[in-house]
Amino acid sequence: MNGPVSLPQSQSTSILPSEFEALCPSPQLLPGENIGHYRALQTAIFRGVDPQSATEWLLAIDIAELSWEMQRYRVLRQRLLTTYRQKAIETTLRRLDVSESSSAVRSIAEFHIVQNALDWQLDPTAAGEIEARLQAHGFDQHAISMEAYVQARDVLSLFEALLSGAQLRRLSLLKEFNTFRGNNNAEATRHRSSRKVVLAAHQGT
C-alpha cells in the first residue's frame, strides 16, 4: 500500500548535501499523505539539529522519519475516532429504537439504524436532525464522544503504544546525536589545543 513516491522537481528539493543523498531513502508515504508536508518537516528537523558528518546525517534522517511516523499515527488516530463516532451514533440510536422493540420489528429497526448512522456521516442535514433527536433524549456530543472512546479503547491503546515507542526511539536518537556531537566537539577542541602547543613550541625555538 505504501511505496516510493515519484516527486515533481519542485517538491524534491532538500537541504541534504548531494554527497549524503545516498543515505536518505525515498519517502514511503501512504495514500493521502502530502509530500510537501513531509519535506517541510524533514527540512525543519535537518535545520534544527544541523548535522555535519555522515553519521550525524544518518541520525538526523532517522529522527525526521520517526517525527513523520508520529504525525502519521496522530492523523490515523483522529480518523479512527471519526469512524467510531459513527459506530457510537449507531449504538445510541439502537438504545432508543431497539431496546423495547419486538423481535419482528428489531431486524427492520437495525437496518434503519445502520442507514441513519451512514446518513449522519455523509449528509450534513441528516446529521443535524439525528443529533437534535439524540440531544432531545439527553445524548449530547460529549456522550457520543465518550461512547466512541469506549468502543475504540483497544485500538486507541495500540496507537498510544506506537506513539510512545516512536517517541522513545526519537529521544534515544537525539541523545545519541548530542553525545556524538559533544564527543566530536571535544576532540576538535583537543586537536586545536595540541596545535597551539606545537606552534608555541616552534615559535619558542
Buried (B, 14 or more C-beta within 10 A) or exposed (E): EEEEBEBEEEEEEBEBEEEBEEBBEEBBBEEEBEBEEBBEBBBEBBEEBEBEEEBBBBBBBBBBBBBBBBBBBEEBBEEBBEBBBBBBBBBBBBBBBBEEBEEEEBEEBBEEBBEBBBBBBEEEEBBEBBBEBBEEEEBEEEBBBEBBBEBBEEBBEEBEEBBEBBBEBBEEBBEBBEEBBEEBEEEEEEEEEEEEEEEEEEEEE
